[in-house]
Amino acid sequence: MLTAQRKPAASLIRRLLDQPYRFEFAQAVRIVHAWLAKVLPNAPAETGQYLRFRNRPSFVFPPSEIDALVVEVDTSTETNPHDVVTAGQLRRISITPSFGGLLGVSGALPNHYTEKILEAQERSAVDGQLEFFDLLSQRAHALHYEAWEKGRVYESVDAQGEDELRQMQWALAGVGAQRGPRPYGALSGDIPVFYAGVLRHYSTSPQVLEDVLTEYFGVPFKVVPFIGEWIDLGPWDSAQIGRGFSLNGGSILGPRTYSKAERVRLRVGPLSIDEFERFLPRSEGAKAIALMVSMFRVQELTFEVQLVLRARDVVPAALLPKSRRGLGLGYSAILTTRVPQDRDHDGLRYELSIHYLETIDGRV
């Protein structure tokens, strides 16, 4: 709450217009671009036509990187810069940098060009030389700002609000640099950006996957590889007469085989009852786990989730009033006579349904 003696702070654009010498050149241009893009109806296409860079025809020592900043308007009684723009009365905003021009003490041309322009200004004579030099230096200062911005990716939010650094991080993560919403549903679109470094690895270790899931969901995850499963075989995978199979050389009898190479278990917990229900099958938590796993290069593997309910939250199944927490058959309904439990309950397992996204490097 403001005190009685405290004056309300002026807006940033008002401070820039009143005291331009307190700002650096790139900082001022960035503020003007952002302000015009915010108040103009057709931003950002029109921001460039309103901003002009002028030469400084003076031999006086400059106060800072910006010698002057002038808002040129049509006949208007408005004093608020926002009202001037919205009323359509803004002609241009002229910034006079104290460096990089053609005139003045730091200009590229000999001093007699500046002296001639100063003499014409003293006589109040109309001289087009200054406007001509401004035309030449306009592009030089514009390119100077673009070069400054290009070398600072952390300053690369454009007029549409798109962060160019984030676009590059999306590309680094391997999920494309297209604009617009990301197809990650229950996950934030910034998740691939945050984990871009580990997502670009061509191999995913259990420890990395474990750490990422634990950090994101805030509950313990344990990756257990080499989980055995029975795999159904096709007709061409079984031994047949005339196929060239030999004993101890690949012959398989029967319709299926036991393998530990393709299944991984994600052991989640121990969990409280609220956390346990958060990750039940077909819940938003289960979808989020599938989406997180889909960002890694693990397309050849099958994942199953094992939820571990901590011992003190295990409640025996019983007929209770509707006001009590309901128990799901096959989920949290547990038949036991021992209360409290002395071990965690880990009987719930389900297979993740993972849909891998196509990425810019061709993997799906």
Long-range contacts (C-beta under 8 A, 24 or more apart in sequence): 13-81, 13-82, 14-81, 16-69, 17-69, 17-71, 17-81, 20-66, 20-68, 20-69, 20-95, 21-63, 21-64, 21-66, 21-67, 22-64, 23-64, 23-65, 23-66, 24-64, 24-65, 24-66, 25-65, 25-66, 25-95, 25-97, 25-99, 25-145, 26-145, 26-148, 26-149, 28-66, 28-69, 28-95, 29-95, 29-145, 30-149, 30-155, 32-93, 32-95, 33-159, 34-159, 35-81, 36-85, 36-93, 37-159, 39-82, 39-85, 39-86, 40-85, 43-159, 44-158, 44-159, 44-160, 47-159, 49-92, 50-90, 50-91, 50-92, 50-93, 51-92, 51-93, 51-95, 52-92, 52-93, 52-94, 52-95, 52-134, 52-138, 53-94, 53-95, 53-96, 53-97, 53-134, 53-137, 53-138, 53-141, 53-142, 54-94, 54-95, 54-96, 54-130, 54-134, 54-137, 55-96, 55-101, 55-102, 55-103, 55-104, 55-107, 55-130, 55-133, 55-134, 55-137, 56-96, 56-97, 56-98, 56-101, 56-103, 56-104, 56-107, 57-103, 57-104, 57-114, 57-117, 57-118, 57-121, 57-130, 58-104, 58-105, 58-114, 58-118, 59-104, 59-105, 59-111, 59-114, 61-105, 62-98, 62-99, 62-105, 62-106, 63-98, 64-98, 65-97, 65-98, 65-99, 66-95, 66-96, 66-97, 66-98, 67-96, 67-97, 67-98, 68-94, 68-95, 68-96, 69-93, 69-94, 69-95, 69-96, 70-94, 70-96, 95-141, 97-141, 100-137, 100-140, 100-141, 100-144, 101-133, 101-137, 101-141, 102-133, 102-136, 102-137, 103-130, 103-133, 109-133, 166-190, 166-193, 169-193, 169-196, 170-196, 171-360, 172-196, 172-197, 172-200, 173-199, 173-200, 173-295, 174-199, 174-200, 174-359, 174-360, 174-361, 174-363, 175-199, 175-295, 175-357, 175-359, 175-360, 176-359, 176-360, 177-360, 183-357, 184-291, 185-287, 185-291, 186-284, 186-287, 186-288, 186-291, 187-288, 187-291, 187-292, 191-216, 191-292, 191-295, 192-295, 195-295, 199-295, 199-296, 201-297, 202-297, 203-297, 204-296, 204-297, 204-298, 206-264, 209-293, 209-296, 209-298, 212-292, 213-266, 213-289, 213-292, 213-293, 216-292, 217-268, 217-285, 217-288, 217-289, 219-268, 219-269, 219-271, 219-275, 220-268, 220-269, 220-270, 221-266, 221-267, 221-268, 222-266, 222-267, 222-268, 223-264, 223-265, 223-266, 223-267, 224-264, 224-265, 224-266, 224-267, 225-264, 225-265, 226-260, 226-261, 226-263, 227-260, 227-263, 227-264, 227-265, 227-304, 228-258, 228-259, 228-260, 228-263, 229-258, 229-259, 229-260, 229-262, 229-263, 229-302, 230-256, 230-257, 230-258, 230-259, 231-256, 231-257, 231-258, 231-259, 231-262, 232-256, 233-257, 262-300, 262-301, 262-302, 263-301, 263-302, 263-303, 263-304, 264-298, 264-301, 264-302, 264-303, 264-304, 265-303, 265-304, 265-305, 265-306, 265-349, 266-293, 266-303, 266-304, 266-305, 266-306, 266-352, 267-306, 267-308, 267-346, 268-305, 268-306, 268-307, 268-308, 269-307, 269-308, 269-309, 269-310, 269-344, 269-346, 270-308, 270-309, 270-310, 270-311, 270-344, 271-307, 271-308, 271-309, 271-310, 271-313, 272-310, 272-313, 273-309, 273-313, 273-315, 273-325, 273-332, 276-307, 276-309, 276-313, 276-332, 277-332, 279-305, 279-307, 280-307, 280-328, 280-331, 280-348, 281-331, 281-350, 286-350, 286-352, 289-352, 290-352, 290-353, 290-354, 290-355, 293-352, 293-354, 294-354, 294-355, 294-356, 294-357, 295-357, 297-363, 299-356, 299-363, 299-364, 302-351, 303-351, 303-352, 303-354, 304-349, 304-350, 304-351, 304-352, 305-349, 305-350, 305-351, 305-352, 306-346, 306-348, 306-349, 307-346, 307-348, 307-349, 308-344, 308-345, 308-346, 309-344, 309-345, 309-346, 309-348, 310-344, 311-340, 311-341, 311-342, 311-343, 311-344, 311-345, 312-340, 312-341, 314-340, 314-341, 314-344, 314-345, 315-339
